[in-house]
Amino acid sequence: MKCPFCEYEESKVVDSRPTDESEAIRRRRECLACGKRFTTYEKIETIPLMVVKKDKSRQMFDRAKILNGIMRACEKRPVSTSQMEHMVSEIENTAQNLLEREVTTEMLGEMVMEKLKDVDEVAYVRFASVYRQFTDVNTFVEEVNKLLHTGNK
């Protein structure tokens, strides 16, 4: 790491600690030439995750879109904001851990439904009705029957 004062390329780490958000490591360094101290931040470099939509267009993964969908499904339901945030984090982590750098909207939708099914069945059915584009009451009833026969809750 080059010293910002004398540009010497050797320094030693005096102190390391995570940032408040735990997204990076803050390092206090001391230049081995001039002895002055400076701070650096070390952060994991992530490759952006792309989402392939139904029309085959691509856009950057946006956790806010998933959170908004979950929030709409959970409206007036006993699901806390922290539970919703946790679901989104788990979905994002699962998507990031795939070997692919692209994930389809179908895969994301299925992940959301799996999380909702475990947290709130009504929110699950709400999300599924929009995601799967139920066209009539029969498709809606079929989904509810599937839910009843899986033995959840």
C-alpha angles and dihedrals in degrees: 000000000000116000110243090215106046100006092234109156100220125079138151128229111245099177137004129191138152119260119250092266092044087231095119143015118247112213126192109208135190122210112236091213107043099016094228119140128231138170129241131182124218118203133175111253110229127195110231115255115228125209118216109212127208091264088054093249117135133223137168117275109263116194090193090067092054091046091050091052092049091046091053091049092048096046110137090003127119094255117124125224089242090056090051092048089049091052091051092048091051091049092048092048092049091050092047091049094056114105088235123083090210128063127186125235086239091060092047092048091052091049091051092049092050091052093045092048089059095045106037127356095202091053088048093054091046092052093043092051091058097035096047091038097230106213099193144008092267093063089048092051091047090055092048090049090052088052092049093050096049089070097234116163 
